[in-house]
Amino acid sequence: MHFKELVVKKLLVTLAYLPMSVFSQDINGADTAWIMTSTALVLLMTLPGLALFYGGLVRTKNILSVLMQCFTIAGIVSILWFVVGYSIAFSGDSPYFGDFSNILLMKVSINMINNSIPESLFVMFQMTFAIITPALIIGGYAERMKFSAVLLFSSIWLLVVYAPITHWVWGGGWLGNMLDYAGGTVVHITAGIAALVAAIVLGPRKGFLKRPIPPHNMTMTITGAAMLWVGWFGFNGGSALAVGGNAAMAILVTHISAATGAITWMFYEWIKFGRPTALGTVTGMVAGLGTITPASGFVGPVGALVIGFIAGIVCFNAVIIIKQKFKIDDSLDVFPVHGVGGIMGTLMVGFFASKELGIFSGQGGWDHEAILIYEQLQIQFIGVVATVIYTAIATYLILKIVNVITGLRVSEEEEQQGLDIISHEEKGYDL
């Protein structure tokens, strides 16, 4: 055998043992690996990040109930997303509501591609967003809603509110021209408005109007907050659906906004009340993260700094107004942090993504032709208003329906005893 023939034969044998993905023109291995990592990071935000963050903020007698609610919502939402939620969000040509052509993921196979990643991975990545959104709402009704009501409400809300609005923004619906990179409307506004409505409908916890109800374990809360901070890199960076400069910049601006929100809140609280608190600092971090989310793929580091600073100031005052002025027991500040932050971030994209303000957008991932600020602001404003109105009305009706079926709130005696024992006959702590 000639030398050239031997070389060719060895080359063919070597190629035969390479994975098929090497030859694929569609699936990108690096993109797939990054979105798999991002998916794990976003799930980490709920389990255990949000569970610990919320768990530390409630009283000792309710810690297990909050952990259980986060855990079971993750389970039931995963099943519903597989059965019909994904189909509603990402199927059909209707501008308002997806169809049922992909129930049970019947159209998803191992060989299907979405951009440069497997369709199955896109389903899973979006599932983690669907999980954390109703889990965030727990903060609005914590320590007083029946466990059966939590499950029924979260299930209906996912299919009636979250999935359709996801279709509006990301699934080819009527808000497709709105700039929402990673869920300012889809996640934060919907969760914030739903939590506010739930807090109003259920009424305050016993003793809320007399004195503040302090967290029982700030160590747990800070641990959960740290997991949220890290997990958010997958939340925003993964929304690029690919590796590269856009994902990297999204992570950078996410981190800058989180850090700025935390430090702004800390110093503002220090000036206003004489000392900084750990609770305020981590809450400012979450405000910075929620506010940068819709803008994370469209702005540069300077824009992120401004957004984080505004988030720290505005969300701080929103917490005080909601609790002290309006006496609304949004127990864990979902609306003033996520709702207000999501609204601000979604609107500020209209300013900071425009190339007319190049100092904010020039380093970001916004590479479209220059847009007029007022035109994009109009689109952003319409999207925010529509999301707020639809979410508020739908959430109110769902709560009323659930109240008829199971009842919403535990009795005063049960609330006094604590949901850990009442709902689960277990304790978070054996003291």
N, C-alpha and C positions, 0 to 999 in steps of 0.2 A: 504494500500500500504506500502510495506516494505521501510525502510529508504534508502537502496541502490537503489531501483527502483525509489524512489522519486528524489534522487540526479541525477541519470542518466537522468531522464525525464527533469529536470530543465536544465541540461547541454545541452541536445539536443535542447531545446527551445531557449536557449541563442545562440547556434551556428547557429541556423536557421536565426537569425536576424543579424548576422555578414555579412559584405560585401563579395561578392564572391572573391574579390582579396586576401582575407586572405587564401583561399584555393589554389590560383594559384601558380604553380611551376615556372611560366615564368615571369609574370609581377611583378616587385619589386616596391613597393610603394615609398620607399625612393628614388630610382633611378628616378622614374617617376616625383616625386615632384621636384627633383633637376634640371632635364632637362627642366621641365616647367618653373622653375625660370630662368634658363640660357637662355631659348628662349626669355623671356621677357627682360632680360638684353641685349642680342644682338640686339633686335629690338630697345631698348632704345639708343643704340650706334648710330643708324641712325636717329631716331626720338625720341627726339629732339637733341641728342648729336652732330652728324656730321653736322646737319643742322645749329645749333647755332655756332659751331666751324668754319665752312666755311662762314656762314652769316656775322660774325663779321669781317672776313678778307677782304671782298670785300668792294666796296664803297657804300655810302648811297643809290645811285640810282639803285643799283643792289641787295640789300639785299633780297627783296621779291622774286626775280627771283630764287635765290639760295635756299631759303626755299621751294618754289614751286617745284623746280626740285627734291629736296630730297623727298618731300612728294609724288609727282606723280610717281617717280621711284619706291618707295615702293609699291604703288598700282599696277602699271602695271607689275612689276616683280612678285608680289604675284600671279597674275592671270596667267601669262605665266608659272610660276613654277608649278602651279596646272595643267594646261592644258597639257604641254609637257616637261617642263624643268626637272622636277624630273625624268621622264621616261628616258630622254637622259642621265642623270647623273648616275642613279642607277639601270638601267635595262639592260639585255642582257649580252652576253658573249664576245662581241667584245672587243679587247684590246684598241680600239681607240674611239669608239662612241657607246653610249647606243642605245637601240632600242625604238620602240614606243608602246611596249606592255602594258605600264602602263599609257597611256595618260588619262587625266581626272581622274587620280588616280583610275582607274577601278579595280585594284587589291588590293586596300587598304580598309580594313573593320575595324570595331570597335574592332574585336577580333584578329587582326593581331599583331604579336610581332616582334620587332627588338631588338635582345639581350634581355634586361630585361625591355624594355619600349615599349609602344604601337607604332606601325608603323606610325600612324597618328602624333604622337609627334615628331618622327624622321623627318618626312616630314616637319613639321613646324620649327623645329630647323634648318634644312638645308636651309629652305626658308629664314630665317633671314640672313644667310651668303650670299645667292644669292642677297638679297636686298642691303646689304651694299657695295658689290663689285663694281657694276656699279655706285653707288652713290659716291664712292670715286673718280671716274674718273672725276666728275664734277670739281674738283680742277684744272684739266689740261686745261679746256676750259672755265672756269668761265668768265662771263661778256661779252661774245662775240658770243656764239652759239645760233642759233634760237631755240625757245622752241620746235617747231615741230621736228627739227633735233635731239634735246636731246632725245625725246621720241622714235623716230624711231631708232636712233643709239643704245640706251640702250637696246631696245627690241631685235634687231638683235644680238647685242654683247652678250647678255645673252645666247642665244641659240647656237651661232656659236663658242664662245670662252669659256665662263664660264662653261657651262654645260658639254661640252666634256672634258675639262681639269679636272673638278671635277671627271668625270668618269675615267680618266687616273689614278688619285691618290687615290681616295676614293671609286670608284664604281667598282673595280675589273679590272681596266685597266692595261696597260703595265708599269705604274710607281708605281704599288702597293708596291714594295720593297723599295721605297724611304721613308725616314723619314720626314713626314710633319704632325705634330700633329694637328695643328689647322688652317692651311691655308697660309703658307709662299709662296707656289707657287700658290695655287688655288685662293687666295684672293689678297695678297699683290704684288706679281710679276705681275700678270695679270693686276691689276688695275694700277700699276705704269708704266708699259710699254705702256698700252693703253693711259694713260694720256700724256705720253711723245710724242707718235705718234700724238695724237690729237693736242697738243700744236704746234708741228712742222707744221702739215698740215694747221691749221687755221692761224698760224702766231701770232705775239705778239699783245697785246692790244695797242690802240692808246696812245702814250706817254710813253710806257714802256721803250723804248730805250733811252729816254731823262732823266728820273728820276724815282726813286722808287715809287711804288704805295702803300701807307701805308694802313693798316686796318682802318676801320671807327669806330669799337667798340670792343676794346680789352676785355671789361667786358663780352660781349657776347661770345667771343672766349674762354676765360678762363672757363666760365660756361660750354660751350660745351665740352671743353677738360676734365673737371672734370667728366662729364657724360661718356665720352669715357673710362677714366681710370677705373671707377667702372664697366661699362658694359663689359669691357674686361675680367673680372673675369668669366662671363658667356661664353664668346667667347672661352677662353682657358680651363678654368675649366670644362665647359660643354662638351668639346670635349672628355672627358673621357667616356661620356655616362653612367656614374654611379657615385654614391657617393663612398667615400673611400679615401685612402691615395694618389692615383694617382691624383684625382681631387684636393685634398687639396694642394699637392705639386705643381701642375700646377698653382694654384692661387698664392701661395707664390712666386714662381720664376717669375711669371708675374709682381707682385708688385715690387719685388726687381729690375728687369730690367727696369721697368718704372721709378722708383725713381732714379736709377743710371743714366739712359739716360738724365733725366731732369737736375740733378745736374751737370753732366759732361758738358752738353751743356752750362749751365748757367756760370760755371767757365771758360770754354774755351772761350766763348764770352766775358766775363769780362776781361780776360787776353789780348785777341786779340784786342778788340775795346774800352776798358776802362770802360765799364759798362754793367751789365747784363740786359736783357730785358725780359719782361713777355712773349712776342711772342717766343723768343728763348727757354725759359724754357719749355713752353708747347709743343713746337715742338720737343724738345729733349725727352719729355715724350712719345710722339707718336712714335718717332723713336725707343725708347727702347721697347715699346709694340709690334711694328711691327716686330722687329728683333727677339724677344724671341718667337714669335708665333709658328713657326715650331718646335722649340726646347722645348717648354714648358712641354711636357710630357716625356722628355728624359733626362733632366739635373737637377742638384741640385742647391741650392742657390749660391754656389761659381761660377758655370758656368753662372748663371743668372747675377751675378755681372760683370763678364768679358764681357758678351754679351752686357749688357746695357752700359758699358763704351765704348766699341768699337763702338756701335751704335751712341752714342753721338758725338764722334770725327769724324767718317767717314761720317755720314749723314750731319753734319754741313758743312764739306768741300764740299760735293756733292751739297748742295744748292748753295754755292758760285760759284762753277764751272759751274753748269747748267745755272745760271742766268747771271753771270758776264763774264765768258769766252766764253760760247757758245751762249749767248744772247737768250736763249729759254725761252719763257714766260709760263712755267708751273706754272700757276698763284698762286696756293696754295701749291706748293712743293710736289706734289703727288709722282713723280718719285724719287727724291732724298731722301725722307723719307720712303715711303712705298715700292717703287721698289728696291732701294738700300738696305734698311733694310731687305726686304724679301729675296733678293739674298744672303746677308751676313748670315742671320739666317739659311737659308736652307743649305748653305755650311758648316757653323760652327757646325751643328748637326753632321756631319761626324767626327769631332774631339771630341766634348764634350760628345757625347752619347756613345762613345767607353769605355768599361771597362778598356782599357789600360790606360785611363786617369781618374782613379777612383775618383780623387778629384772633378771632374766636374759631373760625372754621378752616383756616388755611392749612392747619396741620391734621385736620380730621379726615374722615373717610368720605366726605361729601364731595363727589367728583362730577356731579351733574352740572349742567349749564347754570349760570347765575340766575337766581330767582328774585323776584320782587318781594320784599319783606311783607308788605301788607297782604299780598296774595296768599303767601304761605301761612301767615297768621290767621287769615280767614278760614283756611282749611283746618288748621289746628284747633281754632275756636269752635267750629262746627262739630268737629270730632269730640271735643271735650264735653260740650253741651249735650250732644246726643247720647254719649256714654253715661253721663251723670243722670239724665232724665230716665233713660231706659232702665239703668241699673236700679235706681231708687224705686221706680214704680213696680218693676218685676220683683225686687226683693221684698217689698212690702206685701205684695199679693202672695208670694210664696210663704212668708211668715204666717200670714193669716190662714192659709190652707193647712200648713203644718199644725198650727194651733188647734184647728178643728179636728185633725186626725189624731194627734198624740198629746196636744198641749205643749206649750213652749217652756214654761218656767216651773222650776221646782217650788214646792211650798216654802213658806217662811221658816218653818221648823226644819225642813230638809236643808235649806240654805245655811241655817245656823249650824247644823251638824257637819256640813261639808259634803261635797259631791263624791269624794273618794269612797266614803262608806256607803252613802245613799245609792250611788250608781253602780259601784263595783264590789262593794263589801271587802275592800282592801284599803291599806294605808300606804301613802308614799314613804312615810317614816314610822318606824316602830320605836316610839319614844316612851 
